[in-house]
Amino acid sequence: MQSAGAPTIKLSATAGGTYTWKVSEDTVYADAVVATLFGISATEAERGLPLTRFLQAVHPDDLARVSAAISLTLETGSTYRAEYRVVSATGKIAQVLAMGRCFCDAAGQPMEYSGMLFDLSPNETQRWRDEEMVENCIAAFKAAKHSGNKFVTYLLSMALIEIGQQAAEDMVHSDIVH
């Protein structure tokens, strides 16, 4: 039940996908958007799979960099932001943006790693201009801020910055500017 004054959220697949990695169990749980991008069935992704299953879809030229960034986040607890390519079982390549953070226990041991993933592929970048998606991200940002969820607020603020940057890049390359 929503409290009075809380923003209304209507999310769609264009808003991106979410994932959570239970580090000690080496189990990644992901929604259908992430599953599709990584060529995994939505059912399997929702039930959880080892991280290596997701890493198998990362483009070979990007794998070392992505693995190093994940390791750094586990070591430092810093936020994670990486653009890389994933390859589907059919060979289709998608450019993605992943953002997340590792949460540690009182002893500083990594416990959970959560984040969001966006498809930046050329045929998908048109979605950045989709008003409904932008409105959903803004509403989700307001709801997260209203509820006091600082991490989700931070992730959504990063997503909105990416949307703005992509829109600016699209304008530079369009006939509007030329």
N, C-alpha and C positions, 0 to 999 in steps of 0.2 A: 504494500500500500504506500502510495506517495504522500509525503507531507505537503501541506499547503505551501505554495510558492516554489516547490521543487520543479525543475525543468522537466519537460516531457521528452523522452527519447524514443525514437523509432529507428532501429538499426537495420541495416541491410548488408548484404555481402560486400558492397562497395566500400564499406567503412573499414575494411581490413579484417585480418584474422588475429586470433589470440592463441597463446601457448603458455604452458607452465611445465617446467622440468623439476621434478622431485629429485634433487641431486643425489642424495644418499641411496635412493632406490634405482637411479639411472632410468627413470621413466618420464617420458615427455607426453603430456596430454595436450591435444590441439583440437581446434574446431575444424569445420568442414572447409573453410577458406584455406587454411594452412595445409590441411591434408591434400586438397586438390593441387596446390602449387608444388607439393613435394611428391605427388604421384602415389599417395597412400589413401586407402579407403577411409572414409569419414568414421566408420565404426571402429576400425583399428586405432585411429588417431585419438578418438574419444576415450577408448579403453586404456590407451597408453602404450608406448613403444620405447625401446632404448634410443638414446640420442644418436647412436651410430646409424640407425635406420633413416633418420632425417638427413644426416650428413652425407649419406650415399647419394642423395639427389643434388648436392652442391656441385657446381661445375668444377672439374678437376683443377682448372687454373685458379680458382678462388678458394679451394678447400683449405690450404695451409693458412691463408690469411684469416679466414673465418674461424678456424680452430684456434689460432693464436688469440684472436679477439675474445673468444669465449673463455679461454684459459685465463686471460688477463682479468676479465670480469670476475671470474671465480676467485682469483687471488686477491684482488683489491676491493671487491664489492662495488666497483664503479658501475656507471651506466654503460650500456652496450648500444652501439649504433653502427650498422654495417650495411652496405649495399653489395649485393653479390648476385650471381646467376644460379638458378636451379634448372635441372634438366629432367623433363618428364620421361616416363617409360617409352613414350613414342618419339623422344628426341627433341620435343619442343623446348626451347630455352626461354625462361622468364627472368626478368631483372626484378629483384625484390629489395625492399628496405626492411630491415629488422631492427627493432628497438626494444630494449629490455633492461633488466637489472637483476642482480643476484642478491638474495636476502640471506643473512647469516644468523646463526644462533648466538647465544650469549658468549660462547667460547670462540666465536669468530669463524666457525665452520660453515661452509655453504650448505644451505638447506633447500632453498627454492629459487628458481630462476624463472621470472615471468616477463612476458612482453607481448608486442604486437608485430604483425608482419603485413606489408603492403606490396601489391603487385605494381611495379613501375614499368612494365613492358609497354612498348609503343602503342599497342592497341588498347592497353588499359589506362594509359595516361589521360585519355579523354575523360575518364571518370573523375579525374581531379577537378574538372570544371563542373561536374554534376552538382547542381544546387542542393539536391536532397542529401547527398553525401556530406557536403560542407555543413549544412544545417544540422545533420545528425552528429557530426564531430563536435560542433559548437555546443549542442544540447548535452552531449555526453560530458564534455569538459565542464559545463556549468553544473551538471548533476554531481560529478565527482568532487568538484570544489565545494558544492553545497553540503555534501555528505562528509567532507573532511578527508577524503581518500587522496592523500598527497601524491602517492606514486602514480595512480591512474590519471590524476590531474596533470602531472608532469608528462606522462606518455602522450596524453592527448594534446598538450601544448606543443610537444615536438611534432606530432602529426600535423597540427594546424600550421606550424612553421613550414614543414615540407610541402604542404598543399599550396601555401603562398609562394614559396620558391618555384614550385613547378608551374604555377599559373604565370609567374613573371617570365620564366624561361619560354613558356609557350607563346606569350605575347611578343617576346623579342624575335622569335622565329616565325611569327605569323605576318600576314599582310597588314595588320593593324599598325605596326611600327614602321614598316618599310614604305 
